[in-house]
Amino acid sequence: MKRRTFVQNSLLAAAAAGVIPVTSFGRSNADKKARLAFIGVGLRGQNHLDNALRRNDTEVVAICDVDEGMLAMAQSVIKKSGKPMPLIFKGDPYAYRKLLEQKNIDGVIIATPWEWHCPMVIDSLQAGIKYVGTEVILGITMDDHWKVVHEAEKQHAHVSMLENVCYRRDVMAVMNMVRQGIFGELIHMQAGYQHDLREVKFNNGPNGAEGGVEFGEKAFSEAKWRTLHSVHRNGDLYPTHGIGPVAQMLDINRGNRFLSLSSFASKARGLHNYIVEHGGENHPNAKVAFKLGDVVTTHIKCVNGETILLQHDTDLPRPYSLGFRVQGTKGLWMDVNKSIYIEGKAAKPHTWDEAAAWLDKYDHPLWARWSKETANAGHGGMDFFVLHGFIEAIKRQVPTPLDVYDAAAWSAITPLSEQSIELGNATVDFPDFTSGQWMYRKNNFALTDEF
C-alpha cells in the first residue's frame, strides 16, 4: 500500500472512531506570528480585533474603516491591550485598497456590510494576500460567489467564512456523535436563523440609543445598511449560522453536495408594525414597503438523499433559536427542547432524554482543551475558535478549516432562495462550486483538538 493511501485511510478510520490525536498533524510553529489587517472595525470587527489582540501569536499591523466613531472605538480597544498601534486607513470607501498595498500582511479579516465582501475579498486576493477571512455572507449575487471561487483558485489562496456557529459547543458535541454513528445514518436536518432583529434593524441614530425606528443614514451600526436588504430583497438573507454546522455533519463538498433548493416567503408585516408601534403611523418609515417576508422557509435536497429545512425569521417577536434538528435512523437531537432521543439507549422508550448528559459525554476535544481561552471571546466562546482556526492555518501554511467552497455553497443559498421565490417557489438547481471535486475531497474539519 502506498504511504499516502495508508495515511489517508488511517485518518479516516480514526475520524470514524472519534478525534485524531494531535500528533497526526504535528505542532504549530510557536515562534511565528500571524500579521493581521482588519478591514471594517465596527462592532463585529472590534470583536475579532479584541480576540486577536488577546493572543501572543498575532500582530495587528493595519485597520481600516470609513466611520470615525468606530475607528476611535477600535483604537481604544488596541490601547487597552497594550499592543502597538497599527497603521490606520480611512477617508473614503476605497481606503482599504491602500491598506492592501502593505507588504507585511499575512491575513486579512473583513467585517463590513455584506455588499462589500465580494469586492474586498477579490481585491485582497489580487493584492497577493493568501489568507482572507470574511464575515458572512460571501456575496450578493450568484456571480459574486463564482468570482470569489475562481479568484481563490487562480491565486492558490485561502478564503474562509468566519462562521462561528460551526464551533458552538453543543453543535460540536453533536457532530462528534454523528461521526461516531450515534444517530445512525443521517436522514433529515433542520436549522435556521430565528432571531428577533427589530432592535438591530432600527435605532435612534448615531448614539446607538435603544429604541427608535430609524435606518439608513440616520441610524447607527448595522441599521445603517442591513435594514435596506429587508426593503429590497426577499429570501433567506442569513443562512450560514444554520447551514454551516449542518453541512459539516453531512460532508457537504466532501463526499456530498447540495443538489436543489426551493423557498417560500410569508407576507411581510413585522417591520412595518414595529415602526408604527414605536414611531407612530405618521413616521416617514411607516410608508416603507418591506419586501422581505417575515418567515422564509427553504428546503434543500442533497445528492446523497438527505433533506434540509432552513428558516429565516428575524422580523417578528420571538426568543433566539437556530432551530437545529439532526435526525438519523437511530434517533435525533433538537436544540429547541434541549433533548436527544436514541432508540434503545434512551432512559425510556418514546421519551426524550435531556441533552445535557449526552453533550457532556461527547464534548468535542477542541472545547475540552481550549475552554479556558474562550472566556470573554464573544458568542459563548465560539468566536475564539473561528479566529483560532484562521490564525493557526496562517501559522502552519495549511488550508483554513472552513474553505472557499464552504463559503460559496452556504452563502449562495441567499440568491438561490430569492430566485426560487421570484419564480413562484420553483425548485432551482444548486451549482457545484467544487467542479466535481466534492466526490474526492475528505472532511477533515475539527478532527483534532488543535484547530
Residue pairs with C-beta under 8 A, 6 or more apart in sequence:
1 9
8 442
11 20
11 24
11 442
11 444
11 447
12 442
14 20
14 21
14 24
14 447
15 179
15 443
15 444
15 447
16 179
16 180
16 181
17 180
18 176
18 179
18 180
19 176
19 364
19 365
19 446
19 447
19 448
19 449
20 447
20 448
21 448
22 448
22 449
22 450
24 447
24 448
25 448
25 450
26 396
28 57
28 392
28 395
28 396
28 450
29 395
29 396
30 57
32 57
32 395
33 57
33 58
33 59
33 395
34 57
34 58
34 59
34 106
34 107
34 391
34 394
34 395
35 58
35 59
35 61
35 104
35 105
35 106
35 107
36 52
36 58
36 59
36 60
36 61
36 105
36 106
36 107
36 108
36 109
36 391
37 60
37 61
37 62
37 63
37 64
37 86
37 99
37 100
37 102
37 105
37 107
37 108
37 109
38 45
38 48
38 49
38 52
38 60
38 62
38 63
38 64
38 74
38 108
38 109
38 111
39 45
39 64
39 65
39 96
39 99
39 108
39 109
39 110
39 111
39 112
39 120
39 124
40 64
40 65
40 110
40 111
40 112
40 116
40 135
41 49
41 63
41 64
41 65
41 70
41 71
41 73
41 74
41 111
42 65
42 67
42 70
42 111
42 112
42 221
42 222
43 70
43 221
43 222
44 111
44 135
45 65
45 70
45 74
45 109
45 111
45 112
45 135
46 70
46 73
46 74
46 77
47 378
47 383
48 109
48 111
48 162
48 383
48 387
49 60
49 63
49 74
49 77
49 78
50 77
50 81
50 378
51 377
51 378
51 383
51 384
51 387
52 58
52 60
52 109
52 387
52 391
53 60
53 77
53 78
53 81
53 83
54 81
54 377
55 391
57 391
57 395
58 391
59 83
60 78
60 83
60 86
61 86
61 87
61 102
61 104
61 105
62 86
62 87
62 88
62 89
62 99
62 102
62 105
63 71
63 74
63 78
63 86
63 87
63 88
63 89
64 88
64 89
64 90
64 95
64 96
64 99
65 71
65 74
65 90
66 90
66 91
66 92
66 93
66 95
68 90
69 206
71 88
71 90
75 85
75 88
78 85
78 86
79 85
87 99
87 102
89 95
89 96
89 98
89 99
93 116
96 120
96 123
97 123
99 105
100 108
100 123
100 124
100 127
100 129
101 127
105 129
106 129
106 130
106 131
106 394
107 129
107 130
107 131
107 132
107 133
107 390
107 391
107 394
108 124
108 129
108 131
108 132
108 133
109 133
109 134
109 162
109 390
110 116
110 117
110 120
110 121
110 124
110 132
110 133
110 134
110 135
111 134
111 135
112 120
112 135
113 225
113 226
114 137
114 140
114 225
114 226
114 229
115 140
115 225
117 134
117 135
117 137
117 138
117 139
118 138
118 139
118 140
118 144
118 145
118 147
118 148
120 134
121 132
121 134
121 138
121 148
121 151
121 159
122 147
122 148
122 151
124 132
125 132
125 151
125 152
125 154
125 155
125 157
125 159
126 151
126 155
128 155
129 157
130 155
130 156
130 157
130 158
131 157
131 158
131 160
131 390
131 393
131 394
131 400
132 157
132 158
132 159
132 160
133 159
133 160
133 161
133 162
133 387
133 390
133 400
134 159
134 160
134 161
134 162
134 407
135 161
135 162
136 161
136 162
136 163
136 238
136 240
136 241
136 410
136 411
137 161
137 238
137 239
137 240
137 411
137 414
138 144
138 145
138 148
138 159
138 161
138 407
138 408
138 410
138 411
138 412
139 145
139 147
139 148
139 411
139 415
140 414
140 415
141 415
142 412
142 415
142 416
142 431
145 408
145 411
145 412
145 415
145 433
146 408
146 431
146 433
148 159
148 404
148 407
148 408
149 404
149 405
149 408
149 433
151 157
152 158
152 159
152 404
153 404
158 393
158 399
158 400
158 403
158 404
159 400
159 403
159 404
159 407
160 389
160 390
160 393
160 400
160 401
160 402
160 403
160 404
160 406
160 407
161 240
161 244
161 402
161 406
161 407
161 410
161 411
162 386
162 387
162 390
162 402
163 240
163 241
163 244
163 386
163 402
163 406
163 410
164 379
164 382
164 383
164 385
164 386
165 171
165 240
165 241
165 242
165 244
165 245
165 322
165 382
166 172
166 244
166 245
166 248
166 386
166 402
166 445
167 366
167 381
167 382
167 384
167 385
167 386
167 389
167 446
168 245
168 380
168 382
169 359
169 363
169 364
169 367
169 380
169 381
169 382
170 335
170 355
170 359
171 245
171 324
172 363
172 364
172 366
172 367
172 446
173 358
173 359
173 360
173 362
173 363
173 364
173 367
174 249
174 324
174 326
174 333
174 359
174 362
175 245
175 248
175 249
175 364
175 446
176 362
176 363
176 364
177 183
177 333
177 358
177 362
178 186
178 249
178 326
178 328
180 362
181 330
182 330
182 331
182 342
182 362
183 326
183 327
183 328
183 329
183 330
183 331
183 332
183 333
183 342
184 328
184 329
184 330
184 331
185 328
185 329
186 249
186 250
186 306
186 326
186 327
186 328
187 306
187 307
187 327
187 328
187 329
188 306
188 307
188 308
188 309
188 325
188 327
189 246
189 249
189 250
189 306
189 307
189 308
189 309
189 324
189 325
189 326
189 327
190 308
190 309
190 310
190 311
190 323
190 324
190 325
191 241
191 242
191 243
191 245
191 246
191 308
191 309
191 310
191 322
191 323
191 324
191 325
192 241
192 242
192 310
192 311
192 312
192 313
192 321
192 322
192 323
193 236
193 238
193 239
193 241
193 242
193 311
193 312
193 313
193 314
193 322
194 311
194 312
194 313
194 314
194 318
194 320
194 321
194 322
194 323
195 313
195 314
195 318
195 320
195 321
196 314
196 315
196 316
196 317
196 318
196 319
196 320
197 314
197 315
198 270
198 271
198 274
198 314
198 315
198 317
199 210
199 211
200 221
200 222
200 223
200 226
201 215
201 222
201 223
201 226
201 227
201 230
201 271
201 314
201 315
202 212
202 213
202 214
202 215
202 219
202 223
202 227
202 271
202 274
202 275
202 278
203 209
203 210
203 211
203 212
203 214
203 219
203 220
203 221
203 223
204 210
204 211
204 212
204 214
204 220
205 212
205 214
205 218
205 219
205 220
206 220
207 220
208 220
208 221
211 278
212 219
212 278
212 279
213 274
213 275
213 278
213 279
213 283
213 285
214 223
214 285
215 223
215 224
215 227
215 228
215 285
216 223
216 224
216 225
216 227
216 228
217 224
219 227
227 271
229 237
229 292
230 237
230 271
230 290
230 291
230 292
230 315
231 288
231 289
231 290
231 291
231 292
232 291
233 291
233 292
233 418
234 265
234 291
234 292
234 293
234 296
234 418
234 421
234 422
235 263
235 265
235 292
235 296
235 312
235 414
235 415
235 416
235 417
235 418
235 419
235 420
235 421
236 263
236 296
236 298
236 310
236 312
236 413
236 414
236 417
237 292
237 296
237 312
237 314
237 414
238 312
238 314
238 414
239 298
239 310
239 312
239 410
239 411
239 413
239 414
239 417
240 410
240 411
240 413
241 322
242 310
242 311
242 322
242 323
242 324
243 308
243 310
243 410
243 413
244 402
244 406
244 410
245 324
246 308
246 324
246 326
247 253
247 406
247 409
247 410
248 443
248 445
248 446
249 326
250 256
250 302
250 304
250 306
250 308
251 443
252 258
252 302
252 406
252 409
252 438
253 405
253 406
253 409
253 433
253 434
253 438
253 441
254 438
254 441
254 442
254 443
255 304
255 438
255 439
255 441
255 442
255 443
256 302
256 303
256 304
256 306
256 438
257 302
257 303
257 409
257 430
257 432
257 434
257 438
258 300
258 301
258 302
258 303
258 409
258 430
259 300
259 301
259 302
259 303
259 429
259 430
260 300
260 301
260 427
260 428
260 429
260 430
261 298
261 299
261 300
261 301
261 413
261 416
261 417
261 420
261 427
261 428
261 430
262 298
262 299
262 420
262 425
262 426
262 427
262 428
263 296
263 297
263 298
263 299
263 416
263 417
263 418
263 420
263 421
263 425
264 296
264 297
264 298
264 421
264 425
265 292
265 293
265 295
265 296
265 297
265 421
266 293
266 294
266 295
266 296
267 293
267 294
268 290
268 291
268 292
268 293
268 294
268 315
269 294
269 315
269 316
270 294
270 315
270 316
271 290
271 292
271 315
272 286
272 288
272 290
274 315
275 283
275 285
275 286
275 288
276 283
276 286
279 285
279 286
280 286
290 315
292 315
293 421
294 313
294 315
294 316
295 311
295 312
295 313
295 316
296 311
296 312
296 313
296 417
296 421
297 309
297 310
297 311
298 309
298 310
298 311
298 312
298 413
298 417
298 420
299 307
299 308
299 309
299 310
300 307
300 308
300 309
300 310
300 413
300 430
301 307
302 308
310 413
311 323
321 335
321 336
322 335
323 335
323 336
324 333
324 334
324 335
324 336
325 332
325 333
325 334
325 335
326 332
326 333
330 342
330 343
330 344
331 340
331 341
331 342
331 343
331 345
331 346
332 340
332 341
333 339
333 340
333 355
333 358
334 340
335 355
337 352
338 354
338 355
338 356
339 352
339 353
339 354
339 355
340 346
340 352
340 353
340 354
340 355
340 358
341 351
341 352
341 353
342 353
342 358
343 349
346 352
346 353
347 353
364 446
365 448
365 449
366 385
366 446
366 449
366 450
366 451
367 374
367 381
368 449
369 449
370 384
370 385
370 388
370 449
371 381
373 384
373 388
374 380
374 381
374 382
374 384
374 385
375 381
377 383
377 384
378 384
385 451
386 402
388 451
389 400
389 401
389 402
389 451
390 400
390 401
392 450
392 451
393 399
393 400
393 401
393 451
401 445
401 446
401 451
402 445
404 433
405 433
405 434
405 438
408 433
409 430
409 433
412 430
412 431
412 433
416 428
416 430
419 426
419 428
420 426
420 427
420 428
432 438
434 441
